[in-house]
């Protein structure tokens, strides 16, 4: 992962390979990722997730991954940054079972917490960082994130080529301090780093 500015140990590389192997086995049973991406799984999913690491402040200790699915980016970040306490939220029980099995096989230094349920229904977590990838439009992501954030929480959201349209739409409902960073795995995509956002609707925090 040197191209991303990330040095990994052999042990960490092996853990990521275990995740990729588990994905290949489970993909035949449940649809974890688009089948068209499997041939390029390292670039499309692993490296795409790993590029968040340099954007995470060094003091961060907790991370909440919304709609974790196949563990991207949550399990990748858990492998790369063992000091992080990662919470994975997934409403699909089958995908949550995959996350549990993959976590066990990867033998992560700090095992993630897996919350099975809808994002809007689980108890507030207030992590240092909230992530989401290929989950929902930005306006919806901010609605979900709002109930889980703390005073200093930052959000790191993967967004594709339509990110400007999404941002314009979301700004009708939210004041958003945002810094887009170009994706290193997709020329049309960005990572949106969002600070303390607030609702434009009266009475909504």
BELGICOR-V846224 format. One record per pair of residues at least 24 apart in sequence whose ideal C-beta (glycine too) atoms are under 6 Angstrom apart, sorted by the first residue. I is the first residue (numbers start at 1). J is the second residue. D is the distance in Angstrom with one decimal. If there is no record, write none. Layout:
i=(I	I)
j=(J	J)
d=(D	D)
This chain:
i=(1	4	4	4	5	6	6	12	15	15	16	16	18	18	19	19	19	22	22	23	26	30	32	33	43	45	46	47	48	49	49	50	51	52	53	55	55	56	60	60	62	62	63	63	64	64	64	64	65	66	66	67	67	68	69	71	71	72	73	73	78	78	82	82	86	87	87	88	88	89	89	91	119	124	126	129	130	131	132	133	137	138	138	139	139	139	142	154	155	156	156	157	159	159	160	161	163	173	174)
j=(50	50	51	184	54	50	53	79	79	106	46	79	105	106	75	102	106	102	105	70	98	94	70	70	185	72	76	185	185	73	76	76	184	156	80	156	193	129	128	129	127	128	127	129	125	127	130	148	131	119	132	132	135	99	95	99	102	133	131	133	108	112	109	110	112	113	125	112	114	115	119	118	144	148	150	154	155	156	157	158	166	166	170	169	170	173	174	195	194	191	193	192	190	192	189	188	190	200	199)
d=(5.7	5.8	5.2	5.9	5.7	5.9	5.7	5.6	4.6	4.4	5.8	5.7	5.1	5.1	5.7	5.4	6.0	4.6	5.9	5.7	5.0	4.8	3.9	5.2	5.6	4.8	5.9	5.3	4.5	3.3	3.8	5.5	5.1	5.3	5.3	5.7	5.9	5.8	4.2	5.5	4.1	5.0	5.6	4.6	5.2	4.1	4.9	6.0	4.9	5.5	4.3	6.0	4.0	5.9	5.6	5.7	5.7	5.7	5.5	5.6	5.3	5.2	3.6	5.4	4.1	4.6	5.9	5.2	4.9	4.7	5.7	5.0	4.6	5.4	3.8	5.6	4.7	5.1	5.3	4.2	5.4	4.2	4.3	5.8	4.2	5.9	5.3	5.9	4.1	5.9	5.8	4.6	5.4	5.6	5.1	3.6	5.3	5.6	6.0)
